[in-house]
Amino acid sequence: MLKEKAIEKIDQILLEMPSYISEFVEIKTADEYSPNTILEYLKNYHQFFQWLVANDLVPESKITDISANSLDNLPLRVATQYKSYLLRRKKQNSKQMNTDGSVKESQSTLAKVTIQRNITALKVLFKYLAESSNNSINKPYLTHNIMQEITNVTDRQTLQARADLLEDKLFLGEETENYLQFISEIYPTELSTQAMKYYKRDRERDLAINALMLASGLRLSEVISINVGDINFDQNRVTVIRKGNKTDSVRIAAFAMDYLATYANIRQARYQPDKYEAAFFLSISKGSSKRITGSAIEKMVEKYSKHFRVRVTPHKLRHTLATRLYRQTNNLVLTAQQLGHSSTTTTTLYTHIENDETTDALNSL
Protein backbone atom coordinates (compact mmCIF):
# COMPACT_ATOMS: atom_id res chain seq x y z
CA MET A 1 0.00 0.00 0.00
CA LEU A 2 1.23 3.49 -0.79
CA LYS A 3 2.51 5.59 2.11
CA GLU A 4 -0.10 8.31 1.57
CA LYS A 5 -2.98 5.80 1.46
CA ALA A 6 -1.70 4.03 4.58
CA ILE A 7 -1.49 7.33 6.49
CA GLU A 8 -5.05 8.18 5.43
CA LYS A 9 -6.32 4.83 6.74
CA ILE A 10 -4.33 5.25 9.97
CA ASP A 11 -6.08 8.56 10.59
CA GLN A 12 -9.48 6.94 9.94
CA ILE A 13 -8.88 4.09 12.40
CA LEU A 14 -7.52 6.44 15.07
CA LEU A 15 -10.89 8.20 15.13
CA GLU A 16 -12.31 4.98 16.59
CA MET A 17 -9.49 4.35 19.07
CA PRO A 18 -8.62 5.59 22.60
CA SER A 19 -6.23 8.54 22.90
CA TYR A 20 -3.33 6.46 24.19
CA ILE A 21 -3.32 4.57 20.88
CA SER A 22 -2.78 7.90 19.10
CA GLU A 23 0.20 8.50 21.38
CA PHE A 24 1.52 5.05 20.54
CA VAL A 25 1.25 5.81 16.81
CA GLU A 26 3.03 9.12 17.35
CA ILE A 27 5.91 7.35 19.10
CA LYS A 28 6.24 4.63 16.48
CA THR A 29 6.11 7.21 13.69
CA ALA A 30 8.96 9.08 15.39
CA ASP A 31 10.82 5.75 15.61
CA GLU A 32 10.48 5.58 11.81
CA TYR A 33 8.15 2.61 11.67
CA SER A 34 6.65 2.45 8.18
CA PRO A 35 3.01 3.60 7.79
CA ASN A 36 2.11 0.12 6.50
CA THR A 37 3.48 -1.52 9.66
CA ILE A 38 1.63 0.93 11.89
CA LEU A 39 -1.58 0.40 9.91
CA GLU A 40 -1.38 -3.38 10.35
CA TYR A 41 -0.80 -2.87 14.08
CA LEU A 42 -3.89 -0.67 14.30
CA LYS A 43 -6.07 -3.20 12.50
CA ASN A 44 -4.99 -5.82 15.04
CA TYR A 45 -5.66 -3.48 17.99
CA HIS A 46 -9.09 -2.55 16.67
CA GLN A 47 -9.99 -6.22 16.35
CA PHE A 48 -8.75 -6.92 19.91
CA PHE A 49 -10.73 -4.02 21.36
CA GLN A 50 -13.84 -5.13 19.46
CA TRP A 51 -13.44 -8.58 21.01
CA LEU A 52 -13.07 -7.09 24.50
CA VAL A 53 -16.28 -5.07 24.10
CA ALA A 54 -18.26 -7.92 22.50
CA ASN A 55 -17.37 -10.27 25.36
CA ASP A 56 -18.00 -7.71 28.15
CA LEU A 57 -14.41 -7.95 29.32
CA VAL A 58 -14.19 -4.17 29.81
CA PRO A 59 -16.84 -1.90 31.35
CA GLU A 60 -16.94 0.37 28.31
CA SER A 61 -19.35 -0.25 25.42
CA LYS A 62 -17.40 1.76 22.83
CA ILE A 63 -13.82 1.21 21.70
CA THR A 64 -12.98 4.91 21.94
CA ASP A 65 -13.93 4.89 25.63
CA ILE A 66 -11.77 1.92 26.68
CA SER A 67 -9.47 3.37 29.32
CA ALA A 68 -5.92 2.33 30.06
CA ASN A 69 -7.16 1.46 33.55
CA SER A 70 -9.58 -1.07 32.03
CA LEU A 71 -6.68 -2.69 30.20
CA ASP A 72 -4.67 -2.68 33.43
CA ASN A 73 -7.46 -4.58 35.17
CA LEU A 74 -7.47 -7.38 32.62
CA PRO A 75 -6.22 -10.68 34.06
CA LEU A 76 -3.62 -12.81 32.30
CA ARG A 77 -6.44 -15.23 31.50
CA VAL A 78 -7.86 -12.73 28.97
CA ALA A 79 -4.70 -12.83 26.86
CA THR A 80 -4.88 -16.63 26.80
CA GLN A 81 -8.56 -16.51 25.79
CA TYR A 82 -7.80 -14.12 22.95
CA LYS A 83 -5.04 -16.34 21.60
CA SER A 84 -7.46 -19.28 21.75
CA TYR A 85 -10.09 -17.20 19.92
CA LEU A 86 -7.63 -16.43 17.12
CA LEU A 87 -6.67 -20.08 16.78
CA ARG A 88 -10.35 -21.03 16.38
CA ARG A 89 -11.51 -18.11 14.26
CA LYS A 90 -12.57 -18.79 10.68
CA LYS A 91 -11.28 -16.73 7.81
CA GLN A 92 -13.63 -13.89 6.88
CA ASN A 93 -12.49 -13.08 3.36
CA SER A 94 -14.05 -15.98 1.50
CA LYS A 95 -14.61 -15.24 -2.21
CA GLN A 96 -17.08 -18.10 -2.62
CA MET A 97 -20.80 -17.30 -2.77
CA ASN A 98 -23.91 -19.20 -1.72
CA THR A 99 -26.76 -19.72 -4.19
CA ASP A 100 -28.62 -16.78 -2.61
CA GLY A 101 -25.72 -14.44 -3.33
CA SER A 102 -24.41 -14.24 0.23
CA VAL A 103 -20.76 -14.85 1.05
CA LYS A 104 -20.09 -18.48 1.91
CA GLU A 105 -18.57 -18.91 5.34
CA SER A 106 -14.99 -20.12 5.14
CA GLN A 107 -14.22 -23.48 6.72
CA SER A 108 -10.55 -22.58 7.08
CA THR A 109 -9.11 -21.10 10.24
CA LEU A 110 -6.65 -18.22 10.27
CA ALA A 111 -3.14 -19.00 9.10
CA LYS A 112 -0.56 -19.39 11.85
CA VAL A 113 1.44 -16.49 10.43
CA THR A 114 -1.64 -14.23 10.66
CA ILE A 115 -2.24 -15.21 14.28
CA GLN A 116 1.41 -14.60 15.14
CA ARG A 117 1.26 -11.12 13.60
CA ASN A 118 -1.72 -10.35 15.87
CA ILE A 119 0.12 -11.55 18.96
CA THR A 120 3.32 -9.72 18.03
CA ALA A 121 1.41 -6.47 17.48
CA LEU A 122 -0.30 -6.76 20.88
CA LYS A 123 3.03 -7.50 22.58
CA VAL A 124 4.48 -4.32 21.07
CA LEU A 125 1.52 -2.25 22.31
CA PHE A 126 1.38 -3.67 25.84
CA LYS A 127 5.15 -3.37 26.22
CA TYR A 128 4.87 0.33 25.37
CA LEU A 129 1.91 0.88 27.71
CA ALA A 130 3.61 -0.94 30.58
CA GLU A 131 7.13 0.44 30.24
CA SER A 132 7.17 3.82 28.51
CA SER A 133 6.75 7.18 30.26
CA ASN A 134 6.85 9.01 26.94
CA ASN A 135 3.17 9.96 27.03
CA SER A 136 0.76 12.59 28.31
CA ILE A 137 0.77 11.32 31.93
CA ASN A 138 4.59 10.98 32.11
CA LYS A 139 4.46 7.47 33.53
CA PRO A 140 3.53 4.02 32.19
CA TYR A 141 -0.18 3.46 31.61
CA LEU A 142 -0.12 -0.12 32.90
CA THR A 143 1.23 -1.70 36.07
CA HIS A 144 1.47 -5.14 34.46
CA ASN A 145 1.73 -6.61 30.97
CA ILE A 146 -0.69 -9.49 30.31
CA MET A 147 0.85 -10.16 26.89
CA GLN A 148 4.34 -10.74 28.26
CA GLU A 149 3.72 -14.38 29.17
CA ILE A 150 1.76 -15.34 26.04
CA THR A 151 3.76 -17.77 23.94
CA ASN A 152 4.17 -17.34 20.22
CA VAL A 153 2.28 -19.48 17.73
CA THR A 154 4.49 -22.08 16.10
CA ASP A 155 4.21 -23.47 12.60
CA ARG A 156 4.45 -27.22 13.00
CA GLN A 157 5.41 -27.76 9.37
CA THR A 158 9.04 -28.34 8.55
CA LEU A 159 10.66 -26.21 5.86
CA GLN A 160 10.66 -29.26 3.61
CA ALA A 161 6.90 -29.74 4.06
CA ARG A 162 6.30 -26.05 3.29
CA ALA A 163 8.56 -26.27 0.26
CA ASP A 164 6.74 -29.33 -1.07
CA LEU A 165 3.38 -27.52 -0.85
CA LEU A 166 4.85 -24.43 -2.49
CA GLU A 167 6.65 -26.12 -5.37
CA ASP A 168 3.50 -26.98 -7.33
CA LYS A 169 2.60 -23.29 -7.48
CA LEU A 170 5.89 -22.07 -8.89
CA PHE A 171 6.61 -21.45 -12.57
CA LEU A 172 10.17 -22.75 -12.60
CA GLY A 173 12.58 -23.22 -15.49
CA GLU A 174 10.95 -22.82 -18.90
CA GLU A 175 7.55 -22.30 -17.27
CA THR A 176 8.47 -18.68 -16.52
CA GLU A 177 8.80 -17.92 -20.23
CA ASN A 178 5.88 -20.20 -21.10
CA TYR A 179 3.61 -18.34 -18.67
CA LEU A 180 4.40 -14.98 -20.26
CA GLN A 181 3.96 -16.46 -23.72
CA PHE A 182 0.61 -17.89 -22.65
CA ILE A 183 -0.61 -14.43 -21.59
CA SER A 184 0.58 -12.93 -24.86
CA GLU A 185 -0.50 -15.55 -27.39
CA ILE A 186 -2.77 -18.28 -26.03
CA TYR A 187 -5.01 -16.64 -23.42
CA PRO A 188 -6.69 -14.21 -25.88
CA THR A 189 -7.71 -16.95 -28.32
CA GLU A 190 -10.80 -17.92 -26.29
CA LEU A 191 -12.01 -14.49 -25.18
CA SER A 192 -15.41 -12.97 -25.91
CA THR A 193 -15.61 -9.74 -27.87
CA GLN A 194 -16.13 -7.71 -24.69
CA ALA A 195 -13.32 -9.44 -22.80
CA MET A 196 -11.00 -8.98 -25.77
CA LYS A 197 -11.54 -5.23 -25.67
CA TYR A 198 -10.20 -5.00 -22.11
CA TYR A 199 -7.44 -7.53 -22.80
CA LYS A 200 -6.14 -5.46 -25.71
CA ARG A 201 -6.22 -2.31 -23.59
CA ASP A 202 -4.23 -3.83 -20.71
CA ARG A 203 -2.14 -6.49 -22.46
CA GLU A 204 1.19 -4.63 -22.36
CA ARG A 205 0.65 -3.53 -18.77
CA ASP A 206 -0.29 -7.02 -17.57
CA LEU A 207 2.70 -8.60 -19.28
CA ALA A 208 5.01 -5.95 -17.81
CA ILE A 209 3.72 -6.51 -14.26
CA ASN A 210 3.93 -10.30 -14.45
CA ALA A 211 7.38 -10.17 -16.04
CA LEU A 212 8.65 -7.69 -13.47
CA MET A 213 7.58 -9.83 -10.51
CA LEU A 214 9.06 -12.95 -12.10
CA ALA A 215 12.29 -11.10 -12.89
CA SER A 216 12.81 -9.19 -9.64
CA GLY A 217 10.93 -10.88 -6.81
CA LEU A 218 9.36 -7.59 -5.75
CA ARG A 219 6.56 -7.61 -3.19
CA LEU A 220 3.12 -6.59 -4.41
CA SER A 221 3.26 -3.33 -2.44
CA GLU A 222 6.62 -2.50 -4.04
CA VAL A 223 5.26 -3.04 -7.55
CA ILE A 224 2.27 -0.79 -6.88
CA SER A 225 4.44 2.03 -5.54
CA ILE A 226 6.71 2.28 -8.61
CA ASN A 227 6.61 5.74 -10.16
CA VAL A 228 7.58 7.00 -13.59
CA GLY A 229 11.34 7.36 -13.58
CA ASP A 230 11.95 4.65 -10.96
CA ILE A 231 12.95 2.08 -13.58
CA ASN A 232 16.49 2.46 -14.92
CA PHE A 233 16.40 0.86 -18.36
CA ASP A 234 20.17 1.28 -18.83
CA GLN A 235 21.10 -0.64 -15.70
CA ASN A 236 18.10 -3.00 -15.44
CA ARG A 237 17.17 -1.74 -11.99
CA VAL A 238 14.14 -0.32 -10.21
CA THR A 239 14.05 1.92 -7.15
CA VAL A 240 11.46 0.85 -4.56
CA ILE A 241 10.58 1.42 -0.91
CA ARG A 242 11.21 -1.77 1.02
CA LYS A 243 9.80 -2.85 4.38
CA GLY A 244 10.98 -0.51 7.12
CA ASN A 245 10.58 2.44 4.73
CA LYS A 246 14.03 1.78 3.23
CA THR A 247 14.85 2.82 -0.33
CA ASP A 248 16.45 0.07 -2.38
CA SER A 249 17.73 -0.30 -5.94
CA VAL A 250 16.64 -3.73 -7.10
CA ARG A 251 18.07 -5.65 -10.04
CA ILE A 252 15.72 -6.91 -12.78
CA ALA A 253 16.46 -9.97 -14.91
CA ALA A 254 17.03 -9.03 -18.53
CA PHE A 255 14.07 -11.01 -19.90
CA ALA A 256 11.61 -8.53 -18.36
CA MET A 257 13.08 -5.35 -19.78
CA ASP A 258 11.44 -5.58 -23.21
CA TYR A 259 8.02 -6.06 -21.57
CA LEU A 260 8.61 -3.02 -19.36
CA ALA A 261 9.86 -0.90 -22.27
CA THR A 262 6.88 -1.85 -24.44
CA TYR A 263 4.47 -0.82 -21.68
CA ALA A 264 6.39 2.41 -21.00
CA ASN A 265 6.08 3.34 -24.68
CA ILE A 266 2.28 3.01 -24.73
CA ARG A 267 1.51 4.16 -21.15
CA GLN A 268 0.78 7.81 -21.93
CA ALA A 269 -1.22 7.29 -25.12
CA ARG A 270 -3.16 4.26 -23.86
CA TYR A 271 -4.09 5.45 -20.35
CA GLN A 272 -3.85 9.22 -20.80
CA PRO A 273 -3.02 10.07 -17.19
CA ASP A 274 -3.04 13.70 -16.13
CA LYS A 275 0.30 15.44 -15.64
CA TYR A 276 0.16 14.98 -11.86
CA GLU A 277 -0.17 11.17 -11.98
CA ALA A 278 3.25 9.76 -11.09
CA ALA A 279 2.33 6.08 -10.99
CA PHE A 280 4.06 3.87 -13.55
CA PHE A 281 1.44 1.12 -13.57
CA LEU A 282 -2.04 2.48 -14.26
CA SER A 283 -5.62 1.31 -14.44
CA ILE A 284 -8.72 3.02 -15.78
CA SER A 285 -11.70 3.46 -13.48
CA LYS A 286 -14.82 5.46 -14.34
CA GLY A 287 -13.06 6.93 -17.33
CA SER A 288 -10.03 8.24 -15.44
CA SER A 289 -6.55 6.86 -15.09
CA LYS A 290 -5.02 6.16 -11.67
CA ARG A 291 -2.43 4.02 -9.91
CA ILE A 292 -3.29 0.34 -10.12
CA THR A 293 -4.35 -1.28 -6.84
CA GLY A 294 -3.04 -4.41 -5.17
CA SER A 295 -6.46 -6.01 -5.51
CA ALA A 296 -6.46 -5.40 -9.26
CA ILE A 297 -3.05 -7.03 -9.65
CA GLU A 298 -4.08 -10.01 -7.50
CA LYS A 299 -7.18 -10.59 -9.64
CA MET A 300 -5.17 -10.16 -12.83
CA VAL A 301 -2.50 -12.68 -11.81
CA GLU A 302 -5.18 -15.12 -10.64
CA LYS A 303 -7.02 -14.77 -13.98
CA TYR A 304 -4.02 -15.63 -16.13
CA SER A 305 -2.40 -18.24 -13.90
CA LYS A 306 -5.50 -20.39 -13.38
CA HIS A 307 -5.92 -20.68 -17.15
CA PHE A 308 -2.21 -21.37 -17.61
CA ARG A 309 -1.82 -24.19 -15.07
CA VAL A 310 -2.66 -23.35 -11.46
CA ARG A 311 -4.12 -20.34 -9.66
CA VAL A 312 -1.32 -18.38 -7.95
CA THR A 313 -0.87 -15.09 -6.14
CA PRO A 314 1.67 -12.34 -6.83
CA HIS A 315 3.60 -13.64 -3.82
CA LYS A 316 4.02 -16.99 -5.59
CA LEU A 317 5.65 -15.15 -8.50
CA ARG A 318 8.06 -13.70 -5.93
CA HIS A 319 8.71 -17.23 -4.65
CA THR A 320 9.37 -18.34 -8.24
CA LEU A 321 12.11 -15.75 -8.70
CA ALA A 322 13.64 -16.59 -5.33
CA THR A 323 13.76 -20.30 -6.07
CA ARG A 324 15.23 -19.82 -9.55
CA LEU A 325 17.84 -17.36 -8.27
CA TYR A 326 18.93 -19.62 -5.42
CA ARG A 327 19.18 -22.64 -7.73
CA GLN A 328 21.27 -20.59 -10.15
CA THR A 329 23.64 -19.08 -7.55
CA ASN A 330 23.45 -21.52 -4.61
CA ASN A 331 23.93 -18.36 -2.53
CA LEU A 332 21.47 -17.56 0.27
CA VAL A 333 22.94 -14.11 0.92
CA LEU A 334 22.49 -12.95 -2.68
CA THR A 335 18.97 -14.35 -2.77
CA ALA A 336 18.06 -12.62 0.50
CA GLN A 337 19.46 -9.33 -0.78
CA GLN A 338 17.43 -9.58 -3.99
CA LEU A 339 14.23 -10.20 -1.99
CA GLY A 340 14.93 -7.44 0.53
CA HIS A 341 15.14 -9.89 3.46
CA SER A 342 17.04 -8.53 6.47
CA SER A 343 18.49 -11.99 7.14
CA THR A 344 18.79 -15.35 5.41
CA THR A 345 16.45 -17.08 7.90
CA THR A 346 13.34 -16.66 5.76
CA THR A 347 15.26 -17.32 2.56
CA THR A 348 16.28 -20.80 3.77
CA LEU A 349 12.90 -22.07 2.53
CA TYR A 350 14.15 -21.97 -1.05
CA THR A 351 16.99 -24.41 -0.33
CA HIS A 352 14.35 -27.12 0.20
CA ILE A 353 12.62 -26.77 -3.17
CA GLU A 354 13.82 -29.38 -5.66
CA ASN A 355 16.86 -30.18 -3.55
CA ASP A 356 18.68 -32.25 -6.14
CA GLU A 357 21.82 -32.65 -4.03
CA THR A 358 19.90 -34.48 -1.29
CA THR A 359 18.09 -36.65 -3.83
CA ASP A 360 21.32 -37.54 -5.63
CA ALA A 361 23.06 -38.36 -2.36
CA LEU A 362 20.24 -40.67 -1.25
CA ASN A 363 20.09 -42.38 -4.62
CA SER A 364 23.82 -43.10 -4.47
CA LEU A 365 23.59 -44.94 -1.14
FENBELBEL-V450940 format. One record per backbone hydrogen bond with DSSP energy under -0.5 kcal/mol. CO is the residue of the C=O (numbers start at 0). NH is the residue of the N-H. E is the energy in kcal/mol with one decimal. If there is no record, write none. Layout:
co=CO nh=NH e=E
co=CO nh=NH e=E
This chain:
co=1 nh=5 e=-2.6
co=2 nh=6 e=-2.4
co=3 nh=7 e=-2.0
co=4 nh=8 e=-2.1
co=5 nh=9 e=-2.3
co=6 nh=10 e=-2.3
co=7 nh=11 e=-1.6
co=8 nh=12 e=-2.4
co=9 nh=13 e=-2.4
co=10 nh=14 e=-0.9
co=11 nh=14 e=-0.5
co=12 nh=15 e=-1.9
co=13 nh=16 e=-1.4
co=17 nh=20 e=-1.2
co=17 nh=21 e=-0.9
co=18 nh=22 e=-1.7
co=19 nh=23 e=-1.8
co=20 nh=24 e=-2.5
co=21 nh=25 e=-2.2
co=22 nh=26 e=-2.3
co=23 nh=27 e=-2.6
co=24 nh=28 e=-2.4
co=25 nh=29 e=-2.0
co=26 nh=30 e=-1.6
co=27 nh=32 e=-2.6
co=28 nh=31 e=-1.5
co=33 nh=37 e=-2.2
co=34 nh=38 e=-2.6
co=35 nh=39 e=-2.1
co=36 nh=40 e=-2.1
co=37 nh=41 e=-2.5
co=38 nh=42 e=-2.2
co=39 nh=43 e=-1.8
co=40 nh=44 e=-2.3
co=41 nh=45 e=-2.8
co=42 nh=46 e=-1.9
co=43 nh=47 e=-2.1
co=44 nh=48 e=-2.8
co=45 nh=49 e=-2.3
co=46 nh=50 e=-2.0
co=47 nh=51 e=-2.2
co=48 nh=52 e=-2.4
co=49 nh=53 e=-2.8
co=50 nh=54 e=-1.6
co=51 nh=56 e=-2.7
co=51 nh=57 e=-0.6
co=52 nh=55 e=-1.6
co=61 nh=64 e=-1.0
co=62 nh=65 e=-1.6
co=66 nh=70 e=-1.5
co=67 nh=71 e=-2.3
co=68 nh=72 e=-1.3
co=70 nh=73 e=-1.2
co=74 nh=77 e=-1.6
co=74 nh=78 e=-0.7
co=75 nh=78 e=-0.8
co=75 nh=79 e=-1.5
co=76 nh=80 e=-2.4
co=77 nh=81 e=-2.3
co=78 nh=82 e=-2.0
co=79 nh=83 e=-2.2
co=80 nh=84 e=-2.4
co=81 nh=85 e=-2.3
co=82 nh=86 e=-2.0
co=83 nh=87 e=-1.3
co=84 nh=88 e=-1.8
co=88 nh=109 e=-1.7
co=90 nh=105 e=-0.7
co=95 nh=103 e=-2.8
co=97 nh=100 e=-1.8
co=101 nh=97 e=-3.4
co=107 nh=90 e=-2.9
co=110 nh=114 e=-2.1
co=111 nh=115 e=-2.5
co=112 nh=116 e=-1.7
co=113 nh=117 e=-1.8
co=114 nh=118 e=-2.2
co=115 nh=119 e=-2.9
co=116 nh=120 e=-2.4
co=117 nh=121 e=-2.1
co=118 nh=122 e=-2.3
co=119 nh=123 e=-2.1
co=120 nh=124 e=-2.0
co=121 nh=125 e=-2.8
co=122 nh=126 e=-2.0
co=123 nh=127 e=-1.8
co=124 nh=128 e=-2.6
co=125 nh=129 e=-1.9
co=126 nh=130 e=-1.5
co=127 nh=131 e=-2.4
co=128 nh=140 e=-1.2
co=128 nh=141 e=-2.4
co=132 nh=134 e=-2.2
co=134 nh=137 e=-1.0
co=143 nh=145 e=-0.6
co=144 nh=147 e=-1.1
co=146 nh=149 e=-1.0
co=153 nh=155 e=-0.7
co=157 nh=161 e=-2.3
co=158 nh=162 e=-2.6
co=159 nh=163 e=-2.4
co=160 nh=164 e=-1.8
co=161 nh=165 e=-2.0
co=162 nh=166 e=-2.4
co=163 nh=167 e=-0.7
co=165 nh=168 e=-2.1
co=166 nh=169 e=-1.5
co=169 nh=171 e=-1.0
co=171 nh=174 e=-2.2
co=172 nh=175 e=-1.2
co=172 nh=176 e=-0.5
co=173 nh=177 e=-2.6
co=174 nh=178 e=-2.6
co=175 nh=179 e=-1.6
co=176 nh=180 e=-2.4
co=177 nh=181 e=-2.3
co=178 nh=182 e=-2.0
co=179 nh=183 e=-1.9
co=180 nh=184 e=-2.9
co=180 nh=185 e=-0.7
co=181 nh=185 e=-1.0
co=181 nh=186 e=-3.1
co=185 nh=188 e=-1.5
co=186 nh=189 e=-1.2
co=187 nh=190 e=-1.2
co=191 nh=195 e=-2.6
co=192 nh=196 e=-1.3
co=193 nh=197 e=-1.3
co=194 nh=198 e=-2.3
co=195 nh=199 e=-2.7
co=196 nh=200 e=-1.4
co=197 nh=201 e=-2.1
co=198 nh=202 e=-1.5
co=201 nh=205 e=-3.1
co=202 nh=206 e=-2.4
co=203 nh=207 e=-2.1
co=204 nh=208 e=-2.4
co=205 nh=209 e=-2.4
co=206 nh=210 e=-2.6
co=207 nh=211 e=-2.4
co=208 nh=212 e=-2.2
co=209 nh=213 e=-2.1
co=210 nh=214 e=-1.5
co=211 nh=215 e=-1.3
co=212 nh=216 e=-1.8
co=214 nh=252 e=-2.1
co=218 nh=222 e=-1.9
co=219 nh=223 e=-2.3
co=220 nh=224 e=-1.5
co=222 nh=225 e=-1.2
co=225 nh=279 e=-2.4
co=225 nh=280 e=-0.6
co=226 nh=229 e=-2.3
co=229 nh=231 e=-0.6
co=229 nh=238 e=-2.0
co=230 nh=232 e=-0.9
co=231 nh=235 e=-1.0
co=231 nh=236 e=-1.6
co=235 nh=251 e=-2.7
co=236 nh=231 e=-3.1
co=237 nh=239 e=-0.5
co=237 nh=249 e=-3.1
co=239 nh=241 e=-0.7
co=239 nh=247 e=-2.8
co=241 nh=244 e=-1.2
co=241 nh=245 e=-0.5
co=242 nh=245 e=-0.5
co=245 nh=241 e=-4.0
co=247 nh=239 e=-2.5
co=247 nh=249 e=-0.7
co=249 nh=237 e=-2.1
co=252 nh=255 e=-1.7
co=253 nh=256 e=-1.5
co=253 nh=257 e=-0.5
co=255 nh=259 e=-2.2
co=256 nh=260 e=-2.6
co=257 nh=261 e=-2.6
co=258 nh=262 e=-2.0
co=259 nh=263 e=-2.5
co=260 nh=264 e=-2.0
co=261 nh=265 e=-1.0
co=262 nh=265 e=-0.8
co=262 nh=266 e=-1.5
co=263 nh=267 e=-0.5
co=265 nh=269 e=-2.9
co=266 nh=270 e=-2.3
co=266 nh=271 e=-0.5
co=267 nh=271 e=-1.8
co=273 nh=276 e=-1.8
co=275 nh=277 e=-0.8
co=277 nh=227 e=-3.1
co=279 nh=281 e=-0.6
co=280 nh=291 e=-2.2
co=282 nh=284 e=-0.5
co=282 nh=289 e=-2.6
co=284 nh=287 e=-1.9
co=287 nh=284 e=-2.9
co=289 nh=282 e=-2.7
co=292 nh=296 e=-1.8
co=293 nh=297 e=-2.6
co=294 nh=298 e=-2.4
co=295 nh=299 e=-2.0
co=296 nh=300 e=-2.8
co=297 nh=301 e=-2.3
co=298 nh=302 e=-2.2
co=299 nh=303 e=-2.0
co=300 nh=304 e=-2.6
co=301 nh=305 e=-2.0
co=302 nh=306 e=-0.8
co=303 nh=307 e=-1.6
co=304 nh=308 e=-2.7
co=304 nh=309 e=-0.8
co=312 nh=315 e=-0.9
co=312 nh=316 e=-1.1
co=313 nh=317 e=-1.5
co=314 nh=318 e=-2.2
co=315 nh=319 e=-2.2
co=316 nh=320 e=-1.9
co=317 nh=321 e=-2.3
co=318 nh=322 e=-2.7
co=319 nh=323 e=-2.5
co=320 nh=324 e=-2.8
co=321 nh=325 e=-2.4
co=322 nh=326 e=-2.4
co=323 nh=327 e=-1.6
co=324 nh=328 e=-2.3
co=325 nh=329 e=-3.6
co=330 nh=334 e=-1.8
co=331 nh=335 e=-2.7
co=332 nh=336 e=-2.4
co=333 nh=337 e=-2.2
co=334 nh=338 e=-1.9
co=335 nh=339 e=-1.1
co=335 nh=340 e=-2.5
co=343 nh=347 e=-1.2
co=344 nh=347 e=-0.6
co=345 nh=348 e=-1.4
co=346 nh=349 e=-1.8
co=347 nh=350 e=-1.7
co=348 nh=351 e=-1.7
co=349 nh=352 e=-0.6
co=351 nh=353 e=-0.6
co=351 nh=354 e=-0.6
co=353 nh=355 e=-1.8
co=354 nh=358 e=-1.8
co=355 nh=359 e=-3.0
co=356 nh=360 e=-2.3
co=357 nh=361 e=-2.4
co=358 nh=362 e=-2.3
co=359 nh=363 e=-1.1
co=361 nh=364 e=-1.3
